[in-house]
Amino acid sequence: MRRLQFALAVVAATTALQAAGQAAPGANFTDMWWAGPQEDGWGLSFVQHSPSNKAFAVWYTYDPRAPDTTTAATTDFVPLWFAMPDCRWTTPLACSGELYVTIGSPYGAAWNPAVHDAKPVGTYAFNFTGANSGAFTYSVVVPAGLPSTDPRFGLPAFAGVKTITRQPF
């Protein structure tokens, strides 16, 4: 009986230590998120992994460095995606992490690991106010002196907070 009590105590202590390292999410926020039709064209894909309580997000927007030469409009830019892996929960409604910009082989082309790169470029945070709403905070700060081959080269510094909602389907 003492062995069983000891084993249960070890399991309880281990669970408590894991829980102290990161909060558990208060809801399943997995979905597509946006600022609404007033800011159509950019958004966020947010995916939670239940066993680890981690989340992965992608912010899809437009690259201010690269006008789209395939259209006549001078205000069109090529897509830019920021990867946001390992969103760590600090409260049941908030997680944050490091923001990355990536480059790699285009879809449909042969995979070339020599052109793949992911570089940190800032930070992000999600602060949900409920199951269907929240705020997305971002800060892009690019170091100086980067070679032109670095995916961060020429990216301007910018920061902000966007009110987000689940994108209806």
C-alpha positions as CSV (number, residue, x, y, z in Angstrom):
1,M,0.0,0.0,0.0
2,R,2.9,2.4,0.8
3,R,4.3,1.7,-2.7
4,L,1.0,2.7,-4.3
5,Q,0.8,5.9,-2.2
6,F,4.4,6.7,-3.1
7,A,3.7,6.1,-6.8
8,L,0.6,8.3,-6.7
9,A,2.6,11.0,-4.9
10,V,5.3,11.0,-7.6
11,V,2.7,11.2,-10.3
12,A,0.9,14.1,-8.5
13,A,4.2,16.0,-8.0
14,T,5.3,15.5,-11.7
15,T,1.9,16.7,-12.9
16,A,2.1,19.8,-10.6
17,L,5.7,20.6,-11.9
18,Q,4.5,20.4,-15.5
19,A,1.5,22.6,-14.8
20,A,3.7,25.2,-13.1
21,G,5.8,25.5,-16.3
22,Q,2.9,26.5,-18.6
23,A,-0.8,27.3,-18.2
24,A,-3.4,25.2,-20.0
25,P,-5.5,26.9,-22.6
26,G,-9.0,27.8,-21.5
27,A,-10.7,26.8,-24.8
28,N,-9.9,25.4,-28.2
29,F,-8.9,28.4,-30.2
30,T,-7.9,26.4,-33.3
31,D,-9.3,28.2,-36.3
32,M,-8.8,31.0,-38.9
33,W,-8.8,34.5,-37.3
34,W,-9.0,38.0,-38.9
35,A,-9.8,41.6,-38.1
36,G,-13.0,41.5,-40.1
37,P,-14.1,42.7,-43.5
38,Q,-12.7,46.2,-42.8
39,E,-9.2,44.6,-43.0
40,D,-9.8,41.8,-45.5
41,G,-6.6,40.3,-47.0
42,W,-4.6,39.3,-44.0
43,G,-5.3,36.8,-41.2
44,L,-4.0,34.2,-38.8
45,S,-4.2,30.4,-38.8
46,F,-4.0,29.2,-35.2
47,V,-3.7,25.5,-34.3
48,Q,-3.5,24.0,-30.8
49,H,-2.0,20.7,-29.9
50,S,-3.9,19.2,-26.9
51,P,-1.4,16.8,-25.4
52,S,1.4,19.4,-25.2
53,N,-0.8,22.5,-24.6
54,K,1.3,24.3,-27.3
55,A,0.0,26.2,-30.3
56,F,1.4,27.0,-33.7
57,A,0.2,30.0,-35.7
58,V,0.9,31.5,-39.1
59,W,0.3,35.2,-39.9
60,Y,-0.3,35.7,-43.6
61,T,0.0,39.3,-44.8
62,Y,1.7,41.2,-47.6
63,D,5.4,42.0,-47.9
64,P,6.0,45.8,-47.9
65,R,9.4,45.1,-49.6
66,A,8.0,43.4,-52.7
67,P,5.5,45.0,-55.0
68,D,3.6,42.4,-57.0
69,T,4.8,42.9,-60.6
70,T,2.1,40.5,-62.0
71,T,-0.7,43.1,-61.5
72,A,-1.2,46.6,-62.8
73,A,-1.9,48.1,-59.4
74,T,1.1,49.7,-57.7
75,T,-0.5,49.0,-54.3
76,D,-0.4,45.2,-54.7
77,F,2.3,43.3,-52.8
78,V,3.5,39.7,-52.8
79,P,2.4,37.5,-49.8
80,L,4.5,37.3,-46.7
81,W,4.0,34.6,-44.0
82,F,5.3,34.8,-40.5
83,A,5.6,31.5,-38.6
84,M,4.8,31.5,-34.9
85,P,5.8,28.2,-33.5
86,D,5.7,27.2,-29.8
87,C,3.1,29.6,-28.5
88,R,3.4,29.1,-24.8
89,W,0.4,29.7,-22.6
90,T,1.0,32.1,-19.7
91,T,-2.7,32.2,-18.7
92,P,-5.7,30.2,-20.0
93,L,-6.4,33.0,-22.4
94,A,-2.9,34.2,-23.4
95,C,0.1,32.7,-25.2
96,S,3.2,34.2,-26.7
97,G,6.4,33.4,-28.5
98,E,9.0,34.3,-31.1
99,L,8.0,35.4,-34.6
100,Y,9.9,34.0,-37.6
101,V,10.2,34.9,-41.3
102,T,11.0,32.0,-43.6
103,I,12.1,31.2,-47.1
104,G,12.2,27.9,-49.0
105,S,11.4,26.1,-52.1
106,P,8.2,27.2,-53.8
107,Y,5.2,24.8,-53.9
108,G,5.5,22.6,-57.0
109,A,9.2,22.9,-57.2
110,A,11.7,20.2,-56.1
111,W,12.6,20.6,-52.4
112,N,15.9,22.3,-52.0
113,P,17.2,22.3,-48.4
114,A,19.9,24.8,-49.3
115,V,17.4,27.6,-49.8
116,H,15.4,26.8,-46.7
117,D,15.8,29.2,-43.8
118,A,13.9,30.4,-40.8
119,K,15.1,33.5,-38.9
120,P,13.7,35.1,-35.7
121,V,12.3,38.6,-36.4
122,G,10.4,39.6,-33.3
123,T,7.7,38.5,-30.9
124,Y,4.0,38.0,-30.8
125,A,1.2,37.4,-28.3
126,F,-2.4,36.2,-28.4
127,N,-4.7,37.5,-25.7
128,F,-8.1,36.0,-26.2
129,T,-11.1,37.7,-24.5
130,G,-13.4,34.7,-25.2
131,A,-13.8,31.7,-27.5
132,N,-14.4,33.9,-30.5
133,S,-12.5,37.1,-29.9
134,G,-9.2,38.5,-28.8
135,A,-6.1,40.6,-29.6
136,F,-3.0,39.8,-31.6
137,T,0.1,41.8,-30.6
138,Y,3.2,41.8,-32.8
139,S,6.6,43.4,-32.8
140,V,8.9,43.0,-35.8
141,V,12.5,44.2,-35.0
142,V,15.1,43.4,-37.6
143,P,18.8,43.5,-36.7
144,A,21.0,45.8,-38.7
145,G,23.8,44.6,-41.0
146,L,22.1,41.6,-42.6
147,P,23.3,40.1,-45.9
148,S,20.9,40.4,-48.8
149,T,20.5,36.6,-48.7
150,D,18.9,36.7,-45.3
151,P,15.1,36.5,-45.4
152,R,14.9,39.4,-43.0
153,F,17.0,41.8,-45.2
154,G,15.1,45.0,-45.9
155,L,12.1,44.2,-43.7
156,P,11.1,47.3,-41.8
157,A,10.5,47.4,-38.1
158,F,6.8,47.6,-37.2
159,A,4.6,46.8,-34.2
160,G,0.9,46.9,-33.4
161,V,-2.2,45.3,-31.8
162,K,-5.1,44.0,-33.8
163,T,-8.5,43.0,-32.5
164,I,-9.3,39.6,-34.0
165,T,-12.3,37.3,-34.3
166,R,-12.9,33.8,-35.6
167,Q,-13.3,34.0,-39.4
168,P,-16.8,32.7,-40.2
169,F,-17.3,30.1,-42.8
